[in-house]
Amino acid sequence: MAHITGGGITENLPRILPKTTGAQIEIGSWPVLPIFEHLRELGQVSQEEMMRTFNMGIGLIAGDSAEKFTRRQEPAGPRRGEVLRDRRVVKGERRVQYT
Protein backbone atom coordinates (compact mmCIF):
# COMPACT_ATOMS: atom_id res chain seq x y z
CA MET A 1 0.00 0.00 0.00
CA ALA A 2 1.22 3.48 -0.84
CA HIS A 3 -0.14 6.51 1.00
CA ILE A 4 -0.19 9.29 -1.59
CA THR A 5 1.07 12.40 0.20
CA GLY A 6 3.63 15.05 -0.76
CA GLY A 7 5.40 13.77 -3.86
CA GLY A 8 2.11 12.59 -5.33
CA ILE A 9 1.72 9.32 -7.18
CA THR A 10 5.01 9.84 -9.00
CA GLU A 11 7.18 9.65 -5.88
CA ASN A 12 5.07 7.51 -3.54
CA LEU A 13 3.97 4.57 -5.70
CA PRO A 14 7.51 3.38 -6.57
CA ARG A 15 8.19 2.81 -2.86
CA ILE A 16 5.97 -0.28 -2.86
CA LEU A 17 7.16 -1.74 -6.18
CA PRO A 18 9.66 -4.60 -6.40
CA LYS A 19 13.13 -3.42 -7.47
CA THR A 20 12.92 -4.53 -11.10
CA THR A 21 9.44 -3.23 -11.82
CA GLY A 22 7.72 0.01 -12.72
CA ALA A 23 4.10 1.11 -12.89
CA GLN A 24 2.07 2.28 -15.87
CA ILE A 25 -0.92 4.47 -15.08
CA GLU A 26 -3.37 5.79 -17.63
CA ILE A 27 -4.07 9.48 -17.05
CA GLY A 28 -7.80 10.12 -17.13
CA SER A 29 -8.74 6.65 -15.90
CA TRP A 30 -10.09 8.04 -12.61
CA PRO A 31 -12.22 11.08 -11.78
CA VAL A 32 -10.11 14.11 -10.83
CA LEU A 33 -11.73 16.73 -8.63
CA PRO A 34 -12.29 20.13 -10.31
CA ILE A 35 -10.01 21.86 -7.77
CA PHE A 36 -6.96 20.16 -9.32
CA GLU A 37 -7.81 21.42 -12.81
CA HIS A 38 -8.41 24.89 -11.36
CA LEU A 39 -5.00 24.87 -9.64
CA ARG A 40 -3.31 23.63 -12.83
CA GLU A 41 -4.83 26.41 -14.92
CA LEU A 42 -4.39 29.14 -12.31
CA GLY A 43 -0.74 28.31 -11.71
CA GLN A 44 0.01 27.22 -15.29
CA VAL A 45 1.34 23.94 -13.88
CA SER A 46 2.31 21.10 -16.21
CA GLN A 47 0.53 17.74 -15.98
CA GLU A 48 3.83 16.13 -14.93
CA GLU A 49 4.24 18.57 -12.04
CA MET A 50 0.60 18.14 -10.99
CA MET A 51 1.12 14.38 -10.74
CA ARG A 52 4.31 14.84 -8.71
CA THR A 53 2.98 17.53 -6.37
CA PHE A 54 -0.63 16.57 -5.71
CA ASN A 55 -2.42 13.29 -5.04
CA MET A 56 -4.90 14.12 -7.83
CA GLY A 57 -7.74 12.75 -5.70
CA ILE A 58 -6.08 9.43 -4.88
CA GLY A 59 -5.15 9.04 -1.22
CA LEU A 60 -4.08 5.39 -1.16
CA ILE A 61 -2.95 2.85 -3.73
CA ALA A 62 -2.97 -0.85 -2.89
CA GLY A 63 -1.36 -3.36 -5.20
CA ASP A 64 -2.48 -6.93 -5.61
CA SER A 65 -2.12 -9.82 -8.04
CA ALA A 66 -4.57 -10.13 -10.91
CA GLU A 67 -5.95 -13.34 -9.40
CA LYS A 68 -6.84 -11.65 -6.11
CA PHE A 69 -8.04 -8.40 -7.70
CA THR A 70 -11.48 -9.70 -8.66
CA ARG A 71 -12.14 -10.62 -5.02
CA ARG A 72 -11.12 -7.16 -3.78
CA GLN A 73 -13.15 -4.92 -6.06
CA GLU A 74 -15.50 -3.77 -3.28
CA PRO A 75 -13.91 -0.78 -1.49
CA ALA A 76 -13.73 -1.05 2.29
CA GLY A 77 -14.59 1.46 4.98
CA PRO A 78 -17.36 3.93 5.73
CA ARG A 79 -16.40 6.24 2.85
CA ARG A 80 -16.49 4.09 -0.23
CA GLY A 81 -13.83 4.89 -2.77
CA GLU A 82 -13.47 3.73 -6.32
CA VAL A 83 -11.58 0.69 -7.45
CA LEU A 84 -9.17 1.85 -10.11
CA ARG A 85 -8.35 -0.38 -13.02
CA ASP A 86 -5.89 -0.16 -15.89
CA ARG A 87 -2.84 0.10 -13.66
CA ARG A 88 -0.02 -2.20 -14.61
CA VAL A 89 3.20 -3.31 -13.01
CA VAL A 90 5.83 -3.90 -15.70
CA LYS A 91 9.45 -5.00 -15.82
CA GLY A 92 11.87 -2.11 -15.81
CA GLU A 93 13.01 0.83 -13.75
CA ARG A 94 11.23 1.46 -10.42
CA ARG A 95 9.22 4.51 -11.46
CA VAL A 96 5.77 5.59 -12.58
CA GLN A 97 5.09 6.03 -16.28
CA TYR A 98 1.92 7.87 -17.29
CA THR A 99 0.19 6.91 -20.51
C-alpha angles and dihedrals in degrees: 000000000000121000105214106222132133107350091042124221091318095065103026104047096059089061091073097042123101112255097258098045139081134191130243116204125183111226110228095029092113133043112265117205115246091241090071093054089047091052091047092052096040094050096033088234120173120241089244092055092045090055092048097044105037134041090232090220096309114113101172136020120197121190125210140162119272090246093057095039096080090057093051101050094110109086116231131226138044094291105056114217130192126269107233120215134186095058114132136192110213137180113266143062118358098254143100119262118194119212 
